Amino acid sequence: MASAIDHIDNNYLAGIEFEHDYTEETRGLREILNVMDELVDKVWYNRHQNLIYSINEGEIEIVPKGTERYGNHVIHKDILDSAIKSAERVEKRYEDVGPWSDFEWGMINGKLSALRWVLGDEWDMLDT
């Protein structure tokens, strides 16, 4: 039978073999973790930029270290200084840190969510 099919169309069986025998290798854990680290850094960086924007708009107040005020409308100076240093490291480490369109943000967050899901987290786990 195979020889008869080969006689009629010698590429037909090769195509079927390719379709049924071809398998892609999955990514290794190290590669997945490296990509997750990059995505976490970029999501964190965007959130940091939003924090800086809110500070500049007067929505968040910078308070001295040790001040006993907490909440969404204050940030302690020492924490902000550490965050600024971390943001500089992210800028040096990656060529592209945004800004991104809503579509690109959807892709970044979707990739992070999917990779975390593959490794056992719940869907939509986007903590940074």
MDTraj code that builds the backbone (N, CA, C; nanometers):
import mdtraj as md
import numpy as np

residues = "MET ALA SER ALA ILE ASP HIS ILE ASP ASN ASN TYR LEU ALA GLY ILE GLU PHE GLU HIS ASP TYR THR GLU GLU THR ARG GLY LEU ARG GLU ILE LEU ASN VAL MET ASP GLU LEU VAL ASP LYS VAL TRP TYR ASN ARG HIS GLN ASN LEU ILE TYR SER ILE ASN GLU GLY GLU ILE GLU ILE VAL PRO LYS GLY THR GLU ARG TYR GLY ASN HIS VAL ILE HIS LYS ASP ILE LEU ASP SER ALA ILE LYS SER ALA GLU ARG VAL GLU LYS ARG TYR GLU ASP VAL GLY PRO TRP SER ASP PHE GLU TRP GLY MET ILE ASN GLY LYS LEU SER ALA LEU ARG TRP VAL LEU GLY ASP GLU TRP ASP MET LEU ASP THR".split()
xyz = np.array([
    [0.0815, -0.1185, 0.0000],
    [0.0000, 0.0000, 0.0000],
    [0.0865, 0.1258, 0.0000],
    [0.1873, 0.1297, 0.0888],
    [0.2734, 0.2468, 0.0956],
    [0.3444, 0.2712, -0.0363],
    [0.3894, 0.1645, -0.1020],
    [0.4587, 0.1824, -0.2301],
    [0.3640, 0.2353, -0.3372],
    [0.2373, 0.1942, -0.3326],
    [0.1398, 0.2449, -0.4296],
    [0.1157, 0.3945, -0.4068],
    [0.1044, 0.4351, -0.2804],
    [0.0841, 0.5776, -0.2500],
    [0.2072, 0.6572, -0.2906],
    [0.3256, 0.6023, -0.2634],
    [0.4498, 0.6690, -0.3037],
    [0.4573, 0.6855, -0.4546],
    [0.4077, 0.5856, -0.5271],
    [0.4108, 0.5904, -0.6737],
    [0.3214, 0.7044, -0.7247],
    [0.2084, 0.7270, -0.6582],
    [0.1154, 0.8325, -0.7001],
    [0.1654, 0.9701, -0.6540],
    [0.2053, 0.9803, -0.5280],
    [0.2516, 1.1093, -0.4720],
    [0.3577, 1.0787, -0.3669],
    [0.4841, 1.0928, -0.4060],
    [0.5929, 1.0513, -0.3165],
    [0.6102, 1.1440, -0.1949],
    [0.5453, 1.2589, -0.1902],
    [0.5536, 1.3482, -0.0734],
    [0.4390, 1.3287, 0.0249],
    [0.3348, 1.2591, -0.0152],
    [0.2150, 1.2454, 0.0673],
    [0.2448, 1.1767, 0.2010],
    [0.3110, 1.0623, 0.1968],
    [0.3413, 0.9893, 0.3209],
    [0.4385, 1.0669, 0.4101],
    [0.5323, 1.1369, 0.3489],
    [0.6266, 1.2165, 0.4284],
    [0.5515, 1.3239, 0.5068],
    [0.4511, 1.3846, 0.4450],
    [0.3706, 1.4856, 0.5140],
    [0.2932, 1.4268, 0.6297],
    [0.2360, 1.3091, 0.6098],
    [0.1613, 1.2425, 0.7173],
    [0.2553, 1.2038, 0.8308],
    [0.3717, 1.1508, 0.7967],
    [0.4693, 1.1153, 0.9001],
    [0.5087, 1.2380, 0.9817],
    [0.5322, 1.3504, 0.9131],
    [0.5707, 1.4725, 0.9834],
    [0.4601, 1.5160, 1.0789],
    [0.3362, 1.5145, 1.0319],
    [0.2231, 1.5565, 1.1159],
    [0.2086, 1.4700, 1.2402],
    [0.2281, 1.3410, 1.2263],
    [0.2021, 1.2493, 1.3375],
    [0.3250, 1.2200, 1.4230],
    [0.4424, 1.2386, 1.3685],
    [0.5641, 1.2070, 1.4430],
    [0.6322, 1.3303, 1.5023],
    [0.5941, 1.4481, 1.4585],
    [0.6595, 1.5706, 1.5030],
    [0.6137, 1.6085, 1.6436],
    [0.7087, 1.6344, 1.7297],
    [0.6768, 1.6848, 1.8635],
    [0.7722, 1.7994, 1.8961],
    [0.7188, 1.9013, 1.9604],
    [0.8028, 2.0119, 2.0050],
    [0.8517, 1.9819, 2.1456],
    [0.9737, 2.0219, 2.1718],
    [1.0276, 2.0080, 2.3063],
    [0.9674, 2.1171, 2.3939],
    [0.9326, 2.0816, 2.5157],
    [0.8827, 2.1835, 2.6076],
    [1.0002, 2.2657, 2.6594],
    [0.9705, 2.3818, 2.7070],
    [1.0742, 2.4681, 2.7635],
    [1.1209, 2.4083, 2.8959],
    [1.2452, 2.4315, 2.9272],
    [1.2989, 2.3842, 3.0540],
    [1.2585, 2.4759, 3.1683],
    [1.2640, 2.4249, 3.2889],
    [1.2262, 2.5017, 3.4068],
    [1.3095, 2.6286, 3.4199],
    [1.4384, 2.6207, 3.3960],
    [1.5260, 2.7383, 3.4075],
    [1.4801, 2.8481, 3.3115],
    [1.4484, 2.8114, 3.1876],
    [1.4036, 2.9109, 3.0899],
    [1.2708, 2.9736, 3.1336],
    [1.1792, 2.8920, 3.1829],
    [1.0498, 2.9424, 3.2301],
    [1.0709, 3.0391, 3.3466],
    [1.1548, 3.0016, 3.4414],
    [1.1791, 3.0877, 3.5575],
    [1.2461, 3.2189, 3.5175],
    [1.3384, 3.2138, 3.4203],
    [1.4035, 3.3364, 3.3737],
    [1.3030, 3.4320, 3.3098],
    [1.2130, 3.3780, 3.2285],
    [1.1105, 3.4618, 3.1655],
    [1.0161, 3.5173, 3.2719],
    [0.9796, 3.4348, 3.3687],
    [0.8928, 3.4829, 3.4768],
    [0.9594, 3.5969, 3.5532],
    [1.0894, 3.5840, 3.5807],
    [1.1614, 3.6912, 3.6505],
    [1.1531, 3.8219, 3.5718],
    [1.1729, 3.8131, 3.4405],
    [1.1655, 3.9333, 3.3570],
    [1.0252, 3.9944, 3.3601],
    [0.9239, 3.9103, 3.3472],
    [0.7865, 3.9609, 3.3481],
    [0.7509, 4.0232, 3.4830],
    [0.7922, 3.9591, 3.5921],
    [0.7672, 4.0146, 3.7261],
    [0.8357, 4.1503, 3.7394],
    [0.9610, 4.1601, 3.6938],
    [1.0330, 4.2875, 3.7005],
    [0.9591, 4.3966, 3.6236],
    [0.9101, 4.3630, 3.5051],
    [0.8434, 4.4634, 3.4220],
    [0.7079, 4.5042, 3.4789],
    [0.6344, 4.4100, 3.5349],
    [0.5069, 4.4440, 3.5988],
    [0.5339, 4.5308, 3.7217],
    [0.6329, 4.4913, 3.8028],
    [0.6681, 4.5716, 3.9200],
    [0.7102, 4.7112, 3.8771],
    [0.7929, 4.7222, 3.7732],
    [0.8431, 4.8512, 3.7261],
    [0.7274, 4.9423, 3.6859],
    [0.6298, 4.8880, 3.6163],
    [0.5143, 4.9679, 3.5767],
    [0.4385, 5.0174, 3.6994],
    [0.4222, 4.9308, 3.7974],
    [0.3539, 4.9718, 3.9207],
    [0.4340, 5.0805, 3.9924],
    [0.5658, 5.0689, 3.9880],
    [0.6523, 5.1710, 4.0473],
    [0.6333, 5.3047, 3.9755],
    [0.6265, 5.3008, 3.8425],
    [0.6059, 5.4245, 3.7667],
    [0.4724, 5.4891, 3.8030],
    [0.3709, 5.4063, 3.8250],
    [0.2416, 5.4601, 3.8686],
    [0.2521, 5.5234, 4.0073],
    [0.3339, 5.4637, 4.0948],
    [0.3578, 5.5212, 4.2271],
    [0.4228, 5.6589, 4.2140],
    [0.5260, 5.6689, 4.1308],
    [0.5954, 5.7965, 4.1105],
    [0.4978, 5.9011, 4.0557],
    [0.4140, 5.8598, 3.9630],
    [0.3136, 5.9502, 3.9075],
    [0.2212, 6.0007, 4.0189],
    [0.1756, 5.9103, 4.1032],
    [0.0851, 5.9483, 4.2125],
    [0.1532, 6.0416, 4.3123],
    [0.2827, 6.0207, 4.3358],
    [0.3585, 6.1113, 4.4232],
    [0.3649, 6.2499, 4.3591],
    [0.3991, 6.2538, 4.2300],
    [0.4102, 6.3819, 4.1596],
    [0.2770, 6.4563, 4.1521],
    [0.1685, 6.3822, 4.1506],
    [0.0351, 6.4433, 4.1453],
    [-0.0163, 6.4821, 4.2842],
    [0.0610, 6.4509, 4.3883],
    [0.0208, 6.4857, 4.5239],
    [-0.0784, 6.3884, 4.5862],
    [-0.0970, 6.2748, 4.5218],
    [-0.1918, 6.1753, 4.5732],
    [-0.1298, 6.0887, 4.6823],
    [0.0036, 6.0807, 4.6808],
    [0.0766, 6.0029, 4.7816],
    [0.1807, 6.0951, 4.8436],
    [0.1870, 6.0942, 4.9755],
    [0.2799, 6.1797, 5.0491],
    [0.4022, 6.0985, 5.0909],
    [0.5201, 6.1582, 5.0750],
    [0.6442, 6.0964, 5.1224],
    [0.6631, 6.1395, 5.2673],
    [0.6774, 6.0401, 5.3565],
    [0.6963, 6.0705, 5.4989],
    [0.8324, 6.0169, 5.5431],
    [0.8935, 6.0793, 5.6446],
    [1.0245, 6.0336, 5.6916],
    [1.0198, 5.8910, 5.7469],
    [1.1352, 5.8255, 5.7384],
    [1.1492, 5.6918, 5.7972],
    [1.1111, 5.6984, 5.9448],
    [1.0368, 5.5975, 5.9878],
    [0.9979, 5.5899, 6.1276],
    [0.8657, 5.6575, 6.1593],
    [0.8138, 5.7332, 6.0647],
    [0.6835, 5.7972, 6.0854],
    [0.5778, 5.6888, 6.0981],
    [0.4932, 5.7024, 6.1980],
    [0.3909, 5.6001, 6.2208],
    [0.2636, 5.6317, 6.1443],
    [0.2775, 5.6440, 6.0153],
    [0.1632, 5.6600, 5.9252],
    [0.1775, 5.5559, 5.8159],
    [0.0691, 5.4899, 5.7869],
    [0.0712, 5.3835, 5.6876],
    [-0.0554, 5.3935, 5.6032],
    [-0.0556, 5.3278, 5.4915],
    [-0.1749, 5.3254, 5.4078],
    [-0.1416, 5.3538, 5.2625],
    [-0.2452, 5.3652, 5.1831],
    [-0.2288, 5.3827, 5.0388],
    [-0.1895, 5.5242, 4.9984],
    [-0.1942, 5.6188, 5.0911],
    [-0.1673, 5.7576, 5.0544],
    [-0.0367, 5.8108, 5.1120],
    [0.0462, 5.7214, 5.1672],
    [0.1780, 5.7613, 5.2174],
    [0.2805, 5.6560, 5.1777],
    [0.4057, 5.7023, 5.1646],
    [0.5178, 5.6098, 5.1471],
    [0.6337, 5.6655, 5.2287],
    [0.7025, 5.5766, 5.2967],
    [0.8171, 5.6175, 5.3773],
    [0.9371, 5.6424, 5.2860],
    [1.0118, 5.7482, 5.3165],
    [1.1240, 5.7928, 5.2326],
    [1.2238, 5.6810, 5.2066],
    [1.2584, 5.6028, 5.3077],
    [1.3575, 5.4970, 5.2893],
    [1.3059, 5.3878, 5.1948],
    [1.1773, 5.3595, 5.2004],
    [1.1194, 5.2593, 5.1102],
    [1.1189, 5.3125, 4.9675],
    [1.0834, 5.4396, 4.9515],
    [1.0850, 5.5007, 4.8187],
    [1.2260, 5.5009, 4.7610],
    [1.3255, 5.5354, 4.8424],
    [1.4645, 5.5361, 4.7951],
    [1.5067, 5.3975, 4.7464],
    [1.4702, 5.2937, 4.8200],
    [1.5017, 5.1559, 4.7782],
    [1.4298, 5.1208, 4.6483],
    [1.3058, 5.1637, 4.6354],
    [1.2289, 5.1355, 4.5139],
    [1.2900, 5.2056, 4.3932],
    [1.3371, 5.3275, 4.4121],
    [1.4008, 5.4011, 4.3020],
    [1.5271, 5.3289, 4.2571],
    [1.6066, 5.2794, 4.3508],
    [1.7271, 5.2029, 4.3154],
    [1.6905, 5.0748, 4.2410],
    [1.5864, 5.0080, 4.2855],
    [1.5411, 4.8862, 4.2170],
    [1.4946, 4.9180, 4.0757],
    [1.4249, 5.0285, 4.0588],
    [1.3779, 5.0684, 3.9255],
    [1.4962, 5.0956, 3.8331],
    [1.6005, 5.1572, 3.8852],
    [1.7204, 5.1826, 3.8046],
    [1.7847, 5.0518, 3.7604],
    [1.7851, 4.9519, 3.8475],
    [1.8401, 4.8206, 3.8100],
    [1.7571, 4.7570, 3.6986],
    [1.6254, 4.7694, 3.7079],
    [1.5381, 4.7145, 3.6033],
    [1.5659, 4.7854, 3.4710],
    [1.5814, 4.9173, 3.4735],
    [1.6092, 4.9940, 3.3516],
    [1.7405, 4.9513, 3.2876],
    [1.8410, 4.9224, 3.3687],
    [1.9705, 4.8791, 3.3157],
    [1.9652, 4.7362, 3.2631],
    [1.8840, 4.6541, 3.3243],
    [1.8807, 4.5116, 3.2900],
    [1.8060, 4.4832, 3.1596],
    [1.6995, 4.5588, 3.1321],
    [1.6150, 4.5292, 3.0166],
    [1.6151, 4.6452, 2.9184],
    [1.6166, 4.6099, 2.7914],
    [1.6126, 4.7103, 2.6862],
    [1.4792, 4.7839, 2.6854],
    [1.3707, 4.7104, 2.7023],
    [1.2370, 4.7672, 2.6893],
    [1.1612, 4.7551, 2.8212],
    [1.1371, 4.8691, 2.8835],
    [1.0582, 4.8699, 3.0072],
    [0.9312, 4.9528, 2.9902],
    [0.8869, 4.9660, 2.8666],
    [0.7624, 5.0369, 2.8387],
    [0.7894, 5.1802, 2.8009],
    [0.6854, 5.2589, 2.7913],
    [0.5455, 5.2250, 2.8189],
    [0.4874, 5.1348, 2.7105],
    [0.3852, 5.0596, 2.7480],
    [0.3215, 4.9659, 2.6573],
    [0.1747, 5.0006, 2.6374],
    [0.1233, 4.9549, 2.5252],
    [-0.0195, 4.9736, 2.4977],
    [-0.1006, 4.8796, 2.5873],
    [-0.2305, 4.9013, 2.5912],
    [-0.3173, 4.8116, 2.6684],
    [-0.3056, 4.6686, 2.6184],
    [-0.2948, 4.6507, 2.4864],
    [-0.2803, 4.5167, 2.4303],
    [-0.1512, 4.4521, 2.4793],
    [-0.0404, 4.5274, 2.4726],
    [0.0883, 4.4735, 2.5181],
    [0.0830, 4.4392, 2.6667],
    [0.0149, 4.5216, 2.7467],
    [0.0006, 4.4913, 2.8891],
    [-0.0773, 4.3637, 2.9097],
    [-0.1792, 4.3448, 2.8275],
    [-0.2552, 4.2204, 2.8358],
    [-0.1677, 4.1000, 2.8068],
    [-0.0798, 4.1128, 2.7071],
    [0.0110, 4.0029, 2.6730],
    [0.1092, 3.9758, 2.7872],
    [0.1680, 4.0800, 2.8421],
    [0.2654, 4.0631, 2.9509],
    [0.1997, 3.9967, 3.0716],
    [0.0851, 4.0482, 3.1127],
    [0.0158, 3.9906, 3.2280],
    [-0.0349, 3.8501, 3.1986],
    [-0.0816, 3.8268, 3.0765],
    [-0.1285, 3.6933, 3.0390],
    [-0.0162, 3.5909, 3.0401],
    [0.1005, 3.6300, 2.9890],
    [0.2160, 3.5391, 2.9903],
    [0.2554, 3.5045, 3.1336],
    [0.2621, 3.6067, 3.2183],
    [0.3001, 3.5824, 3.3577],
    [0.1987, 3.4915, 3.4261],
    [0.0722, 3.5186, 3.4055],
    [-0.0328, 3.4367, 3.4661],
    [-0.0242, 3.2922, 3.4175],
    [-0.0037, 3.2735, 3.2873],
    [0.0026, 3.1383, 3.2308],
    [0.1242, 3.0616, 3.2826],
    [0.2401, 3.1268, 3.2868],
    [0.3599, 3.0581, 3.3358],
    [0.3449, 3.0216, 3.4831],
    [0.2885, 3.1105, 3.5600],
    [0.2666, 3.0784, 3.7012],
    [0.1679, 2.9637, 3.7166],
    [0.0652, 2.9615, 3.6326],
    [-0.0333, 2.8532, 3.6371],
    [0.0337, 2.7194, 3.6062],
    [0.1200, 2.7183, 3.5050],
    [0.1911, 2.5952, 3.4676],
    [0.2725, 2.5429, 3.5856],
    [0.3250, 2.6342, 3.6663],
    [0.4078, 2.5941, 3.7804],
    [0.3285, 2.5784, 3.9101],
    [0.1942, 2.5839, 3.9022],
    [0.1136, 2.5486, 4.0181],
    [0.0339, 2.6592, 4.0833],
    [0.0553, 2.7844, 4.0442],
    [-0.0247, 2.8931, 4.1018],
    [-0.1646, 2.8923, 4.0421],
    [-0.2525, 2.9676, 4.1042],
    [-0.3872, 2.9852, 4.0505],
    [-0.3808, 3.0820, 3.9326],
    [-0.4829, 3.0764, 3.8474],
    [-0.4937, 3.1723, 3.7381],
    [-0.4962, 3.3127, 3.7958],
    [-0.4495, 3.4061, 3.7200],
    [-0.4535, 3.5486, 3.7550],
    [-0.3676, 3.5840, 3.8758],
    [-0.2690, 3.5026, 3.9079],
    [-0.1768, 3.5328, 4.0174],
    [-0.0714, 3.6291, 3.9622],
    [-0.0859, 3.7582, 3.9932],
    [0.0042, 3.8591, 3.9381],
    [0.0754, 3.9392, 4.0462],
    [0.0923, 3.8815, 4.1645],
    [0.1664, 3.9511, 4.2695],
    [0.3106, 3.9699, 4.2253],
    [0.3688, 4.0843, 4.2647],
    [0.5098, 4.1086, 4.2324],
    [0.5860, 4.1426, 4.3581],
])
top = md.Topology()
chain = top.add_chain()
for i, resn in enumerate(residues, 1):
    res = top.add_residue(resn, chain, resSeq=i)
    for name in ("N", "CA", "C"):
        top.add_atom(name, md.element.get_by_symbol(name[0]), res)
traj = md.Trajectory(xyz[None], top)
